[in-house]
Every structure is written in structure tokens, then in C-alpha cells.
């Protein structure tokens, strides 16, 4: 009789743990900002206007490529939505547009933003917000220094 009563608390605890774990399986999936079961939002700023607007061809090509990927079913069933905003290659405008991408559009990451002065202007902000900035289009060696310029 004693052996049964000693096991009861352990069996009860095991059942509570299993029920708790099972509830996680039925719970709603949660992802980071910009990610759902069907979509991944990424952002960038590019000079669609201003003195180096000829570089906007690169961003337009990237937009077209992501449209192609999406037309073919996306990545693992998720559409990739690239939100590309004009910064005119002006650092203050880059800051403004980046804040919009991060705070309003809630992108997962920034992708291939153009220019050392513009990306330098947003570096502290995106680091503080923990927003990855991938494939920076710049010739500056500072972006290869992950410790000094995370």
C-alpha cells in the first residue's frame, strides 16, 4: 500500500507535465517580427531618387526575383515580401525609412541596403532593435568587422 501512495505524486506530476506539453502543441505558432506561416517580410532602402538613382535598377531586379520565387511557391511555402523604400541616398531619409520598415512594417531583417553613409546612419538603431542587416551593398571594410560593427 505504501508503494502506491508514494508513486501517486510522481504520476500526478508526470500527467501535469504531459498535459502542459501537449497544450504547447495546440497553441498558436509564434514567430519573430515579419514572419507568419505564409509570409516573410524583409525590407530595404534604396536610392530610387537622387544623385545615384541609377542604382535603383538593382533593387527593382531584386523585387522581380522575389516575385519569381513567390510565383514558384515561395520558400518552404512562405512568400517572401521585399518592401523597398526610397531613401534618395540621404542618411536622414534612410533613418526615417528604416524606422518605418522596422516599426510599422515589422520586417524580419534588412536586405542589401545601399551605401556606407546611409547604413552607418542606421547602424546604432538596428543594433539596438536587434534587426539583422544582411548583404550590405558597400565597399567599406567596416561591415566585415562583426565585432566592431555588428
C-alpha positions, 0 to 999 in steps of 0.5 A: 500500500505504501508503494502506491501512495508514494508513486501517486505524486510522481504520476500526478506530476508526470500527467501535469507535465504531459498535459502542459506539453501537449497544450504547447502543441495546440497553441498558436505558432509564434514567430519573430517580427515579419514572419507568419506561416505564409509570409516573410517580410524583409525590407530595404532602402534604396536610392530610387531618387537622387544623385545615384538613382541609377542604382535603383535598377538593382533593387527593382531586379531584386523585387522581380526575383522575389516575385519569381520565387513567390510565383514558384511557391515561395520558400518552404511555402512562405512568400517572401515580401521585399518592401523597398523604400526610397531613401534618395541616398540621404542618411536622414531619409534612410533613418526615417525609412528604416524606422518605418520598415522596422516599426510599422512594417515589422520586417524580419531583417534588412536586405542589401541596403545601399551605401556606407553613409546611409547604413552607418546612419542606421547602424546604432538603431538596428543594433539596438532593435536587434534587426539583422542587416544582411548583404550590405551593398558597400565597399567599406571594410567596416561591415566585415568587422562583426565585432566592431560593427555588428 
